[in-house]
């Protein structure tokens, strides 16, 4: 895995602006649309956003309190684990052909929701969120636990 550096951006607005610069104003990429939607919902609940391609990972956004809580080594290990989980989820499974392509894998933890959005077998985006404001997770946990 590439050396993980600190997130380049302090806000999701910065991420969106940088993606616009990278892809041009007319290149409204799915990742840019995704970041814009996250920002529009509630930036405070978003912990981190990154993209992976194989074992390489670019951390696009890391909320300040998360950056303060995790040192560089712990951050690198966490990212490695998330990327390996992402790479372990096949986008197409012959046994589930009738369902279509896999669009996301959601992992619910006590404090955090991890969402993996594969683009293809080797690339995609990963976002983490505070669980406190996740009605779908809370409702399922309440009734299924």
Buried (B, 14 or more C-beta within 10 A) or exposed (E): BEEBEEBEBEBBBBBBBBBBEEEEEEEEEEBBEBBBEBBEEEEEBBBBBBBBBEEEBBBBBBBEEBBEEBEEEEBBBBBBEBBEBBBEBEEEEEEEEEEEEBEEBEEBEEEBBBBBBBBEEBBBBBBBBBBEEBEEBEEEEEEEE
